[in-house]
Amino acid sequence: MTDQDARRPPASIDETITLLREQDYLAGRGLATVIFLALRMQRPLFLEGEAGVGKTEIAKALAKGLNRPLIRLQCYEGLDVASAVYEWNYPAQMLDIRLSEASGLEDRERLEANLYSERHLIRRPVLQALARQGEAAPVFLIDELDRTDEAFEAFLLEVLSDFQVTIPELGTIRAAEPPIVIITTNRTREIHDALKRRCLYHWVDYPDAAQELAILKRKVPQAGEALSRQVVAYVQKLRTVDLFKNPGIAETIDWATALTELDRLALDPETISDTLGTLLKYQDDIARIRGGEGGALLAEVKADLLAAG
């Protein structure tokens, strides 16, 4: 991909909303504003919210809308520099040593320079995001940062402050153009203030009924109007119940898709019971809704929709 292939960042908040909508991501004005500012100010964007509200999809929509590469660092417990930034190709280095010994090469400095050269460097996501030469800056997604530990957070400070990393054998590698950095967290633990200060912040919440209905119409256009309204109203009610894990937008889409595959035109207690596995992902939650609360919620939904006309 060349710089000419990349689309320029949006020039206004309205353009940002349009760019995301073109990728089927419906963003409210608050979210579009902070995305626009992050692009203009070249600051990382820190997105916090419950799992399943669409944080990761924002990075995907931006990458697709701006025609930029998406580089994703999926965080997990125990993530270290070798997995996130770089490591040396040890087998290739050992092969070079053996070949040098076989050929009688005794120049130690030359051998060492060859061993720690670019051709033996394995670039992991952080280095890939910073070291793109002559190409459009990528969208760099640091996904679920809260799964890592504080030591990795501390390492990221240099990356997010100066868009550079230091490799002892090669020196400092600095991004020619800062990548578009999107950081997500499900808030399973608090992220240190030092990292947050380097970012613009936005809490991504569950959508309201009108926005979720609009999303569903885009993502599952084959679902009928009545079914879509019932699905959204039911999910909205379900999120007010004290569940272990509330259904996210992805689960709403999956449920509506499953219902259309079953040729359902409206919700009924039996269908809800049979398809709860597409909406809820914990047995205790499924048992609770299937055990009686599901029917009561459906009655409330139908009454509300009838009253609304």
VOPAGU-2260 file (C-alpha; in pm, 1 decimal, decimal comma):
REM VOPAGU-2260
SITE   aa  ch    i         X         Y         Z
SITE  MET   A    0       0,0       0,0       0,0
SITE  THR   A    1     133,4     345,2     -92,1
SITE  ASP   A    2      58,8     684,4      56,1
SITE  GLN   A    3    -154,6     761,8    -251,5
SITE  ASP   A    4    -377,6     465,2    -170,0
SITE  ALA   A    5    -455,6     593,1     179,0
SITE  ARG   A    6    -754,4     817,5     233,7
SITE  ARG   A    7    -696,2    1147,7     412,0
SITE  PRO   A    8    -834,0    1174,6     766,8
SITE  PRO   A    9   -1177,1    1338,2     793,9
SITE  ALA   A   10   -1179,0    1717,4     805,4
SITE  SER   A   11   -1474,9    1747,9    1043,3
SITE  ILE   A   12   -1682,9    1558,8    1296,2
SITE  ASP   A   13   -1958,2    1512,6    1038,8
SITE  GLU   A   14   -1706,5    1362,0     795,0
SITE  THR   A   15   -1593,0    1128,4    1072,2
SITE  ILE   A   16   -1951,0    1011,0    1127,8
SITE  THR   A   17   -1989,2     957,1     752,2
SITE  LEU   A   18   -1659,3     769,1     721,2
SITE  LEU   A   19   -1760,6     528,9     998,4
SITE  ARG   A   20   -2114,4     491,3     863,3
SITE  GLU   A   21   -1971,5     390,5     525,3
SITE  GLN   A   22   -1816,3      95,4     710,1
SITE  ASP   A   23   -2149,8      15,7     880,2
SITE  TYR   A   24   -2035,0     157,7    1213,4
SITE  LEU   A   25   -2292,9     395,7    1356,2
SITE  ALA   A   26   -2116,5     632,8    1595,1
SITE  GLY   A   27   -2277,1     893,5    1816,6
SITE  ARG   A   28   -2149,6    1249,4    1798,3
SITE  GLY   A   29   -1951,3    1219,2    2121,0
SITE  LEU   A   30   -1755,9     919,2    1994,8
SITE  ALA   A   31   -1709,7    1074,2    1650,0
SITE  THR   A   32   -1575,3    1391,5    1811,5
SITE  VAL   A   33   -1305,6    1216,0    2012,4
SITE  ILE   A   34   -1205,7    1004,8    1708,5
SITE  PHE   A   35   -1179,0    1320,4    1496,8
SITE  LEU   A   36    -964,5    1491,7    1761,9
SITE  ALA   A   37    -739,3    1187,7    1804,0
SITE  LEU   A   38    -673,5    1185,4    1429,5
SITE  ARG   A   39    -610,0    1560,4    1411,4
SITE  MET   A   40    -392,1    1574,6    1723,6
SITE  GLN   A   41    -212,2    1246,5    1645,0
SITE  ARG   A   42    -286,3    1119,0    1993,7
SITE  PRO   A   43    -366,7     760,5    2094,3
SITE  LEU   A   44    -736,0     696,8    2159,4
SITE  PHE   A   45    -817,5     508,0    2479,7
SITE  LEU   A   46   -1154,8     331,6    2457,1
SITE  GLU   A   47   -1300,9     182,2    2771,0
SITE  GLY   A   48   -1627,6      -8,2    2813,6
SITE  GLU   A   49   -1794,4    -342,1    2867,5
SITE  ALA   A   50   -1700,7    -632,7    2643,5
SITE  GLY   A   51   -1913,5    -645,2    2330,3
SITE  VAL   A   52   -1995,3    -275,6    2288,7
SITE  GLY   A   53   -1794,4    -239,9    1966,1
SITE  LYS   A   54   -1458,6     -95,0    2075,5
SITE  THR   A   55   -1249,4    -322,0    1853,9
SITE  GLU   A   56   -1481,1    -257,3    1558,9
SITE  ILE   A   57   -1392,5     112,6    1574,5
SITE  ALA   A   58   -1031,1      34,6    1486,1
SITE  LYS   A   59   -1140,8    -199,5    1207,9
SITE  ALA   A   60   -1379,2      60,3    1065,8
SITE  LEU   A   61   -1110,9     330,6    1072,8
SITE  ALA   A   62    -855,5     108,2     901,7
SITE  LYS   A   63   -1100,2      13,6     629,1
SITE  GLY   A   64   -1241,9     364,9     589,8
SITE  LEU   A   65    -898,8     530,3     570,3
SITE  ASN   A   66    -757,5     243,8     360,7
SITE  ARG   A   67    -478,5     184,2     611,3
SITE  PRO   A   68    -325,8    -145,0     727,5
SITE  LEU   A   69    -461,7    -270,7    1058,9
SITE  ILE   A   70    -196,8    -404,9    1295,0
SITE  ARG   A   71    -344,9    -572,3    1601,8
SITE  LEU   A   72    -171,4    -650,8    1928,1
SITE  GLN   A   73    -402,0    -884,6    2118,4
SITE  CYS   A   74    -307,2    -850,7    2483,8
SITE  TYR   A   75    -303,8   -1135,0    2734,3
SITE  GLU   A   76    -159,8   -1217,2    3074,6
SITE  GLY   A   77     215,4   -1263,0    3051,7
SITE  LEU   A   78     259,1   -1066,8    2727,9
SITE  ASP   A   79     626,1    -965,6    2698,7
SITE  VAL   A   80     853,6    -766,4    2469,3
SITE  ALA   A   81     949,5   -1072,6    2263,0
SITE  SER   A   82     584,9   -1136,6    2174,6
SITE  ALA   A   83     477,0    -773,6    2139,8
SITE  VAL   A   84     776,9    -589,9    1993,4
SITE  TYR   A   85    1055,8    -803,1    1848,2
SITE  GLU   A   86    1277,5   -1103,8    1889,3
SITE  TRP   A   87    1582,8   -1241,7    1713,1
SITE  ASN   A   88    1556,2   -1537,8    1479,9
SITE  TYR   A   89    1765,2   -1771,2    1692,7
SITE  PRO   A   90    1769,5   -2073,2    1455,1
SITE  ALA   A   91    1885,3   -1852,6    1165,5
SITE  GLN   A   92    2153,7   -1697,8    1384,9
SITE  MET   A   93    2282,4   -2040,4    1485,6
SITE  LEU   A   94    2290,3   -2145,5    1119,8
SITE  ASP   A   95    2498,2   -1837,5    1034,2
SITE  ILE   A   96    2742,3   -1920,5    1313,2
SITE  ARG   A   97    2781,0   -2276,1    1186,3
SITE  LEU   A   98    2832,9   -2156,6     828,5
SITE  SER   A   99    3090,6   -1902,6     945,2
SITE  GLU   A  100    3277,6   -2170,0    1138,5
SITE  ALA   A  101    3268,7   -2402,5     839,0
SITE  SER   A  102    3403,3   -2134,1     606,5
SITE  GLY   A  103    3677,9   -2034,6     849,8
SITE  LEU   A  104    3547,9   -1681,4     908,7
SITE  GLU   A  105    3712,8   -1549,9    1225,3
SITE  ASP   A  106    3614,1   -1182,8    1211,1
SITE  ARG   A  107    3415,1   -1169,0    1534,6
SITE  GLU   A  108    3288,4    -811,5    1487,8
SITE  ARG   A  109    3169,4    -882,3    1136,0
SITE  LEU   A  110    2995,5   -1200,3    1250,4
SITE  GLU   A  111    2823,3   -1022,3    1537,3
SITE  ALA   A  112    2707,3    -740,2    1308,0
SITE  ASN   A  113    2564,9    -998,6    1071,3
SITE  LEU   A  114    2387,6   -1187,4    1349,8
SITE  TYR   A  115    2215,3    -875,0    1483,0
SITE  SER   A  116    2104,6    -730,3    1153,0
SITE  GLU   A  117    1760,9    -652,8    1010,5
SITE  ARG   A  118    1742,3    -985,1     827,6
SITE  HIS   A  119    1744,8   -1175,3    1157,6
SITE  LEU   A  120    1496,5    -942,7    1325,5
SITE  ILE   A  121    1143,3   -1077,7    1374,0
SITE  ARG   A  122     908,0    -783,3    1394,0
SITE  ARG   A  123     610,5    -819,4    1623,8
SITE  PRO   A  124     306,7    -584,9    1616,9
SITE  VAL   A  125     460,2    -286,3    1799,7
SITE  LEU   A  126     765,3    -275,5    1574,1
SITE  GLN   A  127     551,5    -340,4    1266,4
SITE  ALA   A  128     337,6     -38,5    1355,0
SITE  LEU   A  129     635,6     192,4    1406,2
SITE  ALA   A  130     875,7      81,6    1135,2
SITE  ARG   A  131     669,0     104,4     816,7
SITE  GLN   A  132     889,4     281,7     561,7
SITE  GLY   A  133     742,8     481,6     273,3
SITE  GLU   A  134     389,3     359,8     341,6
SITE  ALA   A  135      79,3     506,3     501,2
SITE  ALA   A  136      84,5     496,0     879,0
SITE  PRO   A  137    -125,0     198,9     993,6
SITE  VAL   A  138    -404,8     178,7    1245,5
SITE  PHE   A  139    -243,4      14,6    1547,5
SITE  LEU   A  140    -493,9    -163,0    1771,6
SITE  ILE   A  141    -378,3    -250,8    2123,4
SITE  ASP   A  142    -670,5    -470,0    2220,8
SITE  GLU   A  143    -776,0    -547,6    2579,7
SITE  LEU   A  144    -478,6    -381,4    2747,5
SITE  ASP   A  145    -625,7    -460,7    3088,8
SITE  ARG   A  146    -529,2    -827,2    3035,8
SITE  THR   A  147    -156,5    -741,4    3061,0
SITE  ASP   A  148      39,8    -637,6    3369,2
SITE  GLU   A  149     179,3    -303,4    3486,4
SITE  ALA   A  150     529,1    -384,7    3358,1
SITE  PHE   A  151     401,3    -398,1    3000,9
SITE  GLU   A  152     206,9     -76,3    3056,1
SITE  ALA   A  153     532,1      91,7    3162,5
SITE  PHE   A  154     701,3     -27,1    2844,9
SITE  LEU   A  155     423,1     124,5    2634,7
SITE  LEU   A  156     492,2     471,4    2775,1
SITE  GLU   A  157     791,2     520,1    2541,4
SITE  VAL   A  158     589,4     392,6    2247,8
SITE  LEU   A  159     293,0     622,1    2312,2
SITE  SER   A  160     499,1     929,2    2407,0
SITE  ASP   A  161     754,2     935,1    2127,2
SITE  PHE   A  162     635,3     661,8    1890,3
SITE  GLN   A  163     966,5     483,6    1917,6
SITE  VAL   A  164    1124,2     170,8    2061,8
SITE  THR   A  165    1483,1      98,1    2151,9
SITE  ILE   A  166    1650,7    -225,1    2044,8
SITE  PRO   A  167    1987,9    -253,6    2221,7
SITE  GLU   A  168    2164,7    -414,4    1923,6
SITE  LEU   A  169    2022,6    -173,9    1662,3
SITE  GLY   A  170    1944,0     146,3    1849,7
SITE  THR   A  171    1624,7     349,8    1856,6
SITE  ILE   A  172    1364,2     294,7    1586,2
SITE  ARG   A  173    1128,5     588,8    1547,2
SITE  ALA   A  174     810,6     607,1    1339,4
SITE  ALA   A  175     842,7     831,6    1034,8
SITE  GLU   A  176     470,8     901,8    1074,6
SITE  PRO   A  177     287,4     818,6    1400,0
SITE  PRO   A  178      43,3     530,5    1362,0
SITE  ILE   A  179    -323,2     579,3    1448,6
SITE  VAL   A  180    -329,3     412,4    1790,2
SITE  ILE   A  181    -649,8     266,8    1934,9
SITE  ILE   A  182    -629,9     114,8    2283,5
SITE  THR   A  183    -920,3     -84,3    2423,6
SITE  THR   A  184    -987,8    -211,6    2774,0
SITE  ASN   A  185   -1280,5    -397,6    2929,9
SITE  ARG   A  186   -1193,6    -245,1    3267,4
SITE  THR   A  187   -1117,2    -572,1    3441,4
SITE  ARG   A  188    -849,6    -365,5    3617,0
SITE  GLU   A  189    -753,9      -0,1    3624,4
SITE  ILE   A  190    -491,9     126,7    3380,3
SITE  HIS   A  191    -224,8     358,3    3524,9
SITE  ASP   A  192    -280,8     732,7    3493,7
SITE  ALA   A  193      60,9     781,8    3330,7
SITE  LEU   A  194     -57,2     587,2    3027,0
SITE  LYS   A  195    -402,3     745,1    3018,0
SITE  ARG   A  196    -250,6    1094,7    3017,8
SITE  ARG   A  197     -91,9    1021,6    2681,7
SITE  CYS   A  198    -429,1     942,7    2527,2
SITE  LEU   A  199    -767,2    1090,1    2452,2
SITE  TYR   A  200   -1037,4     901,3    2641,1
SITE  HIS   A  201   -1388,8     782,0    2565,9
SITE  TRP   A  202   -1625,5     548,1    2746,2
SITE  VAL   A  203   -1807,7     330,9    2491,5
SITE  ASP   A  204   -2148,2     237,8    2630,4
SITE  TYR   A  205   -2420,9       6,1    2509,7
SITE  PRO   A  206   -2628,4     177,7    2239,1
SITE  ASP   A  207   -2976,0     305,0    2313,8
SITE  ALA   A  208   -3272,5     132,1    2149,9
SITE  ALA   A  209   -3289,0     361,7    1846,6
SITE  GLN   A  210   -2917,8     327,1    1771,1
SITE  GLU   A  211   -2918,7     -49,7    1824,3
SITE  LEU   A  212   -3217,0     -84,5    1590,6
SITE  ALA   A  213   -3032,6     116,8    1325,3
SITE  ILE   A  214   -2727,1    -108,0    1366,9
SITE  LEU   A  215   -2940,8    -419,6    1337,9
SITE  LYS   A  216   -3105,8    -296,2    1019,5
SITE  ARG   A  217   -2762,5    -247,3     864,2
SITE  LYS   A  218   -2611,6    -572,9     984,8
SITE  VAL   A  219   -2915,3    -800,3     947,4
SITE  PRO   A  220   -3125,8    -639,7     673,6
SITE  GLN   A  221   -3308,2    -967,3     609,1
SITE  ALA   A  222   -3477,9    -948,4     950,3
SITE  GLY   A  223   -3829,3    -809,5     936,0
SITE  GLU   A  224   -3920,9    -478,0    1095,2
SITE  ALA   A  225   -4137,7    -633,3    1367,0
SITE  LEU   A  226   -3876,2    -895,0    1457,5
SITE  SER   A  227   -3595,4    -637,5    1467,8
SITE  ARG   A  228   -3792,7    -412,8    1700,9
SITE  GLN   A  229   -3877,3    -701,9    1931,1
SITE  VAL   A  230   -3517,5    -825,7    1937,4
SITE  VAL   A  231   -3379,4    -483,3    2025,4
SITE  ALA   A  232   -3646,2    -416,3    2287,1
SITE  TYR   A  233   -3586,6    -758,8    2444,7
SITE  VAL   A  234   -3208,3    -714,6    2457,2
SITE  GLN   A  235   -3248,0    -366,7    2604,0
SITE  LYS   A  236   -3471,1    -513,1    2878,5
SITE  LEU   A  237   -3229,9    -800,3    2931,2
SITE  ARG   A  238   -2946,6    -557,2    3006,9
SITE  THR   A  239   -3142,6    -424,2    3304,1
SITE  VAL   A  240   -3145,1    -771,3    3462,9
SITE  ASP   A  241   -2861,3    -856,9    3699,0
SITE  LEU   A  242   -2681,8   -1103,0    3471,0
SITE  PHE   A  243   -2324,6   -1226,9    3494,1
SITE  LYS   A  244   -2258,8   -1096,4    3142,0
SITE  ASN   A  245   -2493,4    -869,1    2952,5
SITE  PRO   A  246   -2530,8    -936,1    2579,9
SITE  GLY   A  247   -2330,3    -700,5    2359,6
SITE  ILE   A  248   -2409,7    -565,4    2015,9
SITE  ALA   A  249   -2244,6    -866,9    1853,3
SITE  GLU   A  250   -2481,1   -1098,3    2042,3
SITE  THR   A  251   -2782,5    -892,2    1933,0
SITE  ILE   A  252   -2672,1    -931,4    1571,2
SITE  ASP   A  253   -2607,6   -1305,2    1616,5
SITE  TRP   A  254   -2950,4   -1356,7    1773,6
SITE  ALA   A  255   -3133,9   -1168,0    1499,8
SITE  THR   A  256   -2940,4   -1365,2    1236,3
SITE  ALA   A  257   -3024,8   -1695,0    1406,9
SITE  LEU   A  258   -3393,1   -1604,0    1425,0
SITE  THR   A  259   -3403,3   -1522,4    1053,8
SITE  GLU   A  260   -3233,2   -1854,1     977,1
SITE  LEU   A  261   -3520,0   -2019,1    1164,6
SITE  ASP   A  262   -3771,0   -1813,8     961,8
SITE  ARG   A  263   -3911,9   -1648,1    1271,0
SITE  LEU   A  264   -4118,6   -1333,3    1220,1
SITE  ALA   A  265   -4170,2   -1255,3    1589,5
SITE  LEU   A  266   -4051,1   -1363,8    1932,0
SITE  ASP   A  267   -4228,1   -1628,1    2135,6
SITE  PRO   A  268   -4127,4   -1799,9    2463,0
SITE  GLU   A  269   -4028,8   -2128,9    2298,0
SITE  THR   A  270   -3808,7   -1960,9    2036,9
SITE  ILE   A  271   -3638,9   -1748,8    2301,5
SITE  SER   A  272   -3568,2   -2058,0    2513,4
SITE  ASP   A  273   -3428,9   -2250,0    2215,0
SITE  THR   A  274   -3198,4   -1972,3    2094,3
SITE  LEU   A  275   -3064,9   -1823,4    2419,3
SITE  GLY   A  276   -2722,9   -1973,0    2347,2
SITE  THR   A  277   -2668,9   -1718,1    2071,0
SITE  LEU   A  278   -2750,1   -1431,8    2308,3
SITE  LEU   A  279   -2612,6   -1535,8    2649,1
SITE  LYS   A  280   -2282,2   -1713,1    2707,9
SITE  TYR   A  281   -2307,8   -1827,5    3070,7
SITE  GLN   A  282   -2522,1   -2122,2    3180,1
SITE  ASP   A  283   -2641,0   -1950,9    3498,9
SITE  ASP   A  284   -2772,6   -1658,2    3293,0
SITE  ILE   A  285   -2940,4   -1891,1    3043,4
SITE  ALA   A  286   -3102,0   -2096,0    3320,8
SITE  ARG   A  287   -3230,6   -1782,1    3489,7
SITE  ILE   A  288   -3395,1   -1641,5    3175,7
SITE  ARG   A  289   -3521,6   -1979,7    3060,6
SITE  GLY   A  290   -3657,8   -2049,0    3408,2
SITE  GLY   A  291   -3926,2   -1784,6    3399,9
SITE  GLU   A  292   -3784,2   -1435,3    3371,3
SITE  GLY   A  293   -3763,6   -1464,3    2993,6
SITE  GLY   A  294   -4138,1   -1492,0    2953,1
SITE  ALA   A  295   -4203,4   -1196,1    3181,5
SITE  LEU   A  296   -3955,9    -984,7    2985,4
SITE  LEU   A  297   -4124,3   -1077,8    2657,8
SITE  ALA   A  298   -4464,1    -975,2    2795,9
SITE  GLU   A  299   -4317,7    -637,8    2898,1
SITE  VAL   A  300   -4159,2    -592,1    2554,9
SITE  LYS   A  301   -4484,1    -662,8    2369,0
SITE  ALA   A  302   -4677,8    -431,3    2599,6
SITE  ASP   A  303   -4425,0    -150,1    2550,8
SITE  LEU   A  304   -4420,9    -190,1    2173,3
SITE  LEU   A  305   -4800,3    -198,4    2161,6
SITE  ALA   A  306   -4821,1     118,6    2369,3
SITE  ALA   A  307   -4565,3     289,7    2146,6
SITE  GLY   A  308   -4773,7     203,7    1841,1
